[in-house]
């Protein structure tokens, strides 16, 4: 692998091509610098391009091994660096990481579109897809999913629509990345204002006796990215909705919901609605019963910031259940042992 020259020298990013002698092969973050990510991502994209080109240029007739499996085994370097980088950007980001994310997101999306709009590659995948009788069930499923990914990414569109489809994908990737950055910033602001992380919010709301503080926490939590501030996501959400609809329309679907469900078990929005409505009706009836129980304990109207707190009170009164007592039985170790024990019996 020829690594791009950078201000940090010719080996910036090379750590991602090395084997990591760490517990469970986790990333050695102490050895990775922010300057490593961009060269490694670009190198990963180029490596996968070469792997895909080798599949397309293969003179042998398309088979599962030389086409489908070859694709599944491609892109290792890109997957490795992307997995580390995007997990970091979503959990412990910095201004530099955010800048890199803004730069690489459309590049990665463009590279993916180039693969799944490659008609030569699709022709080989289609040939395997149309002759799957000799494949086992797992191979058939992998082949089917890869074939459908091409179709759902617009490989069958004309040149003009392909170009627009790619533009939409690129813009959606940028908007999703911006949405995530805004949410991360608002989560951090929530932590600074309330003193707990968003992941600890349910526990905080169930145990905080200060009703005014619970109200403050609820309003801060529920208005993240929806407060007209610097990190407001309303305009982003609207644009995402419009672009998803246009993308679905290009492929012949009326709505983005139809497009998203077409390859799922439900198949269409009507089936999902028919499944969810009885659940919604039953949930609403139960919620009204629970509100009545909570108001009897609280002695006042239950507001949204009261729900977790008084639900816990009612649970303790009605079922004599104290989660601090049952908690030790549900540690990660206990749960994993239970899951595996059940799996062995099955």
C-alpha positions in Angstrom: 0.0 0.0 0.0 1.4 3.4 -1.0 0.4 5.8 1.7 -0.3 9.5 0.9 2.5 12.0 1.7 1.4 14.3 4.5 3.0 16.9 6.8 3.5 14.1 9.3 5.5 12.0 6.8 4.8 9.2 4.4 3.5 6.8 6.9 0.5 8.7 8.3 -2.4 6.3 8.6 -0.2 3.2 8.1 -1.1 2.0 11.6 -4.5 0.8 10.2 -2.7 -1.6 7.8 -0.9 -3.3 10.7 -2.2 -6.1 13.0 -3.2 -4.8 16.4 -1.8 -6.7 19.3 -4.4 -5.5 21.7 -7.2 -7.3 23.7 -9.8 -8.5 21.3 -8.1 -6.6 18.5 -9.4 -3.2 19.6 -7.9 0.0 18.2 -4.7 1.2 19.9 -6.0 4.7 20.4 -2.9 5.9 22.1 -1.0 5.2 18.9 -3.5 6.8 16.5 -3.4 10.5 15.8 -6.0 12.6 14.1 -3.6 13.0 11.2 -3.9 9.2 10.5 -7.5 9.1 9.6 -7.7 10.9 6.3 -4.8 9.1 4.6 -6.1 5.8 5.9 -9.6 6.4 4.6 -8.3 7.5 1.2 -6.0 4.5 1.0 -8.9 2.2 2.0 -11.1 3.6 -0.8 -8.3 3.1 -3.4 -7.7 -0.4 -2.1 -11.4 -1.3 -2.5 -11.5 0.3 -5.9 -8.7 -2.0 -7.0 -10.4 -5.0 -5.5 -13.7 -4.2 -7.3 -11.8 -3.6 -10.6 -10.2 -7.0 -10.3 -13.7 -8.6 -9.9 -15.0 -6.8 -12.9 -12.0 -7.5 -15.1 -11.9 -11.2 -14.2 -12.1 -13.1 -17.5 -13.7 -16.2 -15.9 -17.4 -16.7 -15.9 -19.1 -15.1 -12.8 -19.4 -17.4 -9.8 -20.3 -16.9 -6.2 -16.7 -17.3 -5.2 -15.1 -14.9 -7.8 -17.9 -12.3 -7.6 -20.1 -12.3 -4.5 -17.6 -13.7 -2.0 -14.8 -11.5 -3.6 -16.9 -8.4 -2.9 -17.8 -9.5 0.6 -14.0 -9.9 1.3 -13.2 -6.5 -0.2 -12.8 -3.2 1.6 -11.2 -4.5 4.8 -8.9 -1.5 5.3 -11.8 1.0 4.7 -14.0 -0.9 7.1 -11.3 -1.0 9.7 -10.5 2.7 9.7 -14.2 3.8 9.2 -15.3 1.7 12.2 -12.7 3.4 14.4 -13.2 6.9 13.0 -17.0 7.1 13.0 -17.4 5.5 16.4 -14.9 8.1 17.7 -16.7 11.0 15.9 -20.0 10.0 17.5 -18.7 9.6 21.0 -15.6 11.7 21.7 -15.4 14.1 18.8 -13.1 17.2 18.5 -13.2 20.1 16.0 -10.5 18.4 13.9 -12.4 15.1 13.9 -15.6 17.0 12.8 -13.7 18.7 10.0 -12.3 15.4 8.8 -15.8 13.9 9.0 -17.3 16.7 6.9 -14.6 16.1 4.2 -14.6 12.3 4.1 -18.4 11.7 4.3 -19.2 12.7 0.7 -16.0 11.0 -0.5 -17.0 7.7 1.0 -20.5 8.1 -0.3 -19.2 8.8 -3.8 -17.0 5.7 -3.6 -19.9 3.5 -2.6 -22.1 4.9 -5.3 -19.4 4.2 -7.9 -19.4 0.5 -6.8 -23.2 0.1 -6.9 -23.7 2.0 -10.1 -21.0 0.0 -11.9 -22.9 -1.7 -14.7 -20.0 -4.2 -15.3 -20.0 -5.3 -11.7 -23.8 -5.5 -11.7 -23.7 -7.7 -14.8 -21.6 -10.2 -13.0 -23.7 -10.1 -9.8 -26.9 -10.5 -11.9 -25.4 -13.5 -13.7 -24.9 -15.2 -10.3 -28.3 -14.1 -9.1 -30.1 -15.6 -12.1 -28.3 -19.0 -11.6 -28.5 -19.7 -7.9 -29.7 -23.3 -8.0 -26.3 -24.7 -7.1 -25.8 -22.3 -4.1 -26.7 -23.2 -0.5 -29.3 -21.1 1.3 -26.7 -18.7 2.9 -25.0 -18.1 -0.4 -28.4 -17.4 -2.1 -29.3 -14.9 0.6 -26.0 -13.0 0.3 -26.3 -13.0 -3.5 -29.9 -11.8 -3.3 -29.1 -9.0 -0.9 -26.1 -7.8 -3.0 -28.2 -7.8 -6.2 -31.0 -5.9 -4.5 -28.5 -3.3 -3.2 -27.5 -2.5 -6.8 -31.1 -2.2 -7.8 -32.0 0.0 -4.8 -29.0 2.2 -5.5 -30.2 3.1 -9.0 -28.0 0.9 -11.2 -31.0 0.6 -13.7 -31.6 4.3 -14.0 -30.6 6.3 -17.1 -27.5 8.5 -16.9 -29.3 11.7 -15.9 -31.3 10.0 -13.1 -28.2 8.2 -12.0 -26.4 11.5 -11.6 -29.2 13.0 -9.6 -29.5 9.8 -7.5 -25.8 10.1 -6.6 -26.2 13.8 -5.8 -29.0 12.9 -3.4 -27.0 10.2 -1.7 -24.1 12.6 -1.2 -26.3 15.3 0.2 -28.1 12.9 2.5 -24.8 11.6 3.8 -23.7 15.2 4.6 -27.0 16.0 6.2 -27.0 12.9 8.4 -23.4 13.6 9.5 -24.5 17.2 10.4 -27.5 15.9 12.2 -25.3 13.7 14.3 -22.8 16.4 15.1 -25.7 18.7 16.2 -27.1 16.0 18.4 -23.8 15.3 20.0 -23.3 19.0 20.8 -26.8 19.2 22.3 -26.2 16.0 24.4 -23.1 17.6 25.8 -25.0 20.8 26.5 -27.6 18.8 28.3 -25.0 17.1 30.4 -23.4 20.5 31.3 -26.8 22.0 32.2 -28.3 19.1 34.2 -25.3 17.3 35.5 -26.1 13.9 34.0 -25.5 12.3 30.6 -28.4 11.6 28.3 -27.9 7.9 28.8 -28.5 8.4 32.5 -31.7 10.5 31.9 -34.3 7.7 32.6 -32.6 6.8 35.9 -32.3 10.5 36.9 -35.9 11.1 36.1 -37.0 8.1 38.1 -35.0 9.0 41.2 -34.9 12.9 41.3 -37.2 14.2 44.1 -36.9 17.8 43.0 -39.9 18.3 40.7 -38.6 21.6 39.3 -35.3 20.0 38.4 -37.1 17.1 36.7 -39.1 19.7 34.7 -35.9 21.5 33.7 -34.3 18.2 32.7 -37.4 17.1 30.7 -37.6 20.3 28.7 -33.8 20.3 28.1 -33.9 16.7 26.9 -37.0 16.9 24.7 -35.9 20.2 23.0 -32.4 19.0 21.9 -31.8 20.2 18.4 -35.4 21.7 18.4 -34.8 25.0 20.1 -34.0 27.4 17.3 -30.4 27.5 18.5 -27.1 26.9 16.7 -27.6 23.2 16.6 -31.2 23.1 15.6 -32.0 20.2 13.3 -35.5 21.2 12.0 -34.3 22.4 8.6 -32.0 19.4 8.2 -34.9 17.0 8.9 -37.1 18.7 6.4 -34.5 18.5 3.7 -33.8 14.9 4.5 -37.5 14.1 4.1 -37.7 15.9 0.8 -34.6 14.2 -0.6 -35.6 10.7 0.6 -39.0 11.2 -1.1 -37.3 12.3 -4.4 -34.9 9.3 -4.1 -37.9 7.0 -3.7 -39.7 8.6 -6.6 -36.7 8.0 -8.9 -37.0 4.3 -8.3 -40.7 4.3 -8.8 -42.0 4.4 -5.2 -44.6 6.9 -4.1 -43.0 7.6 -0.7 -39.7 7.0 1.1 -41.6 4.6 3.4 -42.5 2.4 0.5 -38.9 2.4 -0.6 -37.5 1.6 2.9 -40.0 -1.2 3.4 -39.8 -2.8 0.0 -37.1 -5.2 1.0 -38.3 -5.8 4.6 -40.5 -8.5 6.0 -43.5 -6.1 6.2 -43.2 -5.1 2.6 -45.3 -1.9 2.7 -46.5 0.9 5.0 -50.1 -0.5 5.1 -48.9 -3.8 6.7 -46.8 -1.8 9.3 -49.8 0.4 10.1 -52.1 -2.6 10.5 -49.6 -4.2 12.8 -48.9 -1.1 14.9 -52.5 0.2 15.4 -53.7 -2.5 17.7 -50.5 -2.1 19.8 -51.1 1.6 19.9 -54.7 1.2 21.0 -53.7 -1.2 23.8 -50.8 1.0 24.8 -53.0 4.1 25.1 -55.6 2.2 27.3 -52.8 1.0 29.5 -51.2 4.4 29.7 -54.4 6.0 30.9 -54.7 3.3 33.6 -51.1 4.0 34.7 -51.7 7.8 34.8 -54.7 7.3 37.1 -52.5 5.1 39.4 -49.7 7.7 39.4 -52.1 10.7 40.1 -53.6 8.8 43.0 -50.1 8.5 44.5 -48.9 12.0 43.5 -52.1 13.9 44.5 -51.7 16.1 41.4 -51.9 16.0 37.6 -49.1 14.0 36.1 -46.9 16.0 33.8 -44.4 14.5 31.4 -41.5 15.1 33.8 -43.4 13.2 36.5 -43.8 10.0 34.6 -40.6 8.1 35.4 -40.6 9.2 39.0 -44.2 8.2 39.9 -44.1 5.1 37.7 -41.4 3.9 40.0 -43.5 4.8 43.1 -46.5 2.9 41.8 -44.3 -0.1 40.9 -43.0 -0.3 44.4 -46.5 0.1 45.9 -48.3 -2.4 43.7 -45.6 -5.0 43.2 -43.3 -4.4 46.1 -40.5 -4.2 43.4 -37.3 -2.5 44.2 -35.0 -2.4 41.1 -32.0 -1.8 43.3 -32.6 -5.3 44.8 -33.2 -7.1 41.4 -30.4 -5.2 39.7 -27.5 -7.5 40.8 -29.3 -10.4 39.1 -29.1 -8.6 35.8 -25.4 -7.7 35.5 -23.9 -8.2 32.1 -22.2 -11.4 33.3 -25.4 -12.9 34.7 -27.4 -12.0 31.7 -24.8 -13.4 29.2 -24.6 -16.7 31.2 -28.4 -16.9 31.2 -28.6 -16.3 27.4 -26.1 -18.9 26.6 -27.7 -21.4 29.0 -31.0 -20.9 27.3 -29.4 -21.2 23.8 -27.8 -24.5 24.8 -31.1 -25.9 25.9 -32.8 -24.7 22.7 
